């Protein structure tokens, strides 16, 4: 026997509101108390109610479709952010259309026009390896992650990478480390520049300057790149007592380089990563890292975008989300005076 289809009447009864209130919430209309709006959406999710998208579009003049332009979804951070965004959008009756860029700056205007042709209601930009196109005039609500766009109507969101890196490097300096090598992300990435700046600030607090010779940029964000960069940095500075890697994969590549050199972690060299991926707990020793709220960040992006869609294009906003350092056994007090 087929399960009974959940109706808008069921939602109204369960939430204790009128049919008109449920309709206004689902169609993004104003003049509904925020507490009521949240309660209605909670009931919608719990009962599994699926509004008629065609009818909704006719009423609201929206497609309930959002565009997402991103780089290839080949890393856990990106995948979890997108999963969080998609889950939140789906819970609120929206769906994402995905377009993937390979890093060519010319992709963004083309993909933006493609999204306009599909009549998306709003756009999420998550392509940090591409230089922002300041010439694009965005005519619909846009939220951007790690891809700062100078536009009067865009919402720019990023993790506070300066503070996150500061926390990591401050942990190392607090353990007595002064010879700290930095294995940076690829040249040209804003996140890499910000994470280096955060480390520089922590070192400055203990009277240490960050000479460029202590920074080795990895070719990309992978294990292989981390291994190669660590080898180069350690050859130049064999006296390093700690390494701060700009992501966890780079850090684990450095693990291999240190092992080949006969350097123990953390007895000889402490290592700290960034992202706090699940693999950190399974590394040997477990990798200290900076935790980014990946899924929650995706949910926030979808909330911001849908709110912008439902109220119309608004004023420019710049938001930073805080990261949190997570200590583990890969970082220990320096054995050098």
Secondary structure, DSSP 4 states (H G I P E B T S, - for coil): -PPPPP-HHHHHHHHTS-HHHHHHHHTT-SS--HHHHHHHHHHHHHHT----HHHHHHHHS---EEEEEEE-S-SHHHHHHHHHHHHHHHHTT-EEEEEEE-S-THHHHHHHHHHHHTT-SEEEEE-TTS---TT----SEEEEES-----TT-EEEEE-HHHHHHHHHHHHHHTT---EEEEE--TT-HHHHHHHHHHHHHHHHTT----GGGEEE-SSSSHHHHHHHHHHHHHH-TT--EEEESSHHHHHHHHHHHHHTT--TTTT-EEE-SB--GGGGGSSSPPBEEEP-HHHHHHHHHHHHHHHHHH-S---EEEEE--EEE--TT----S--
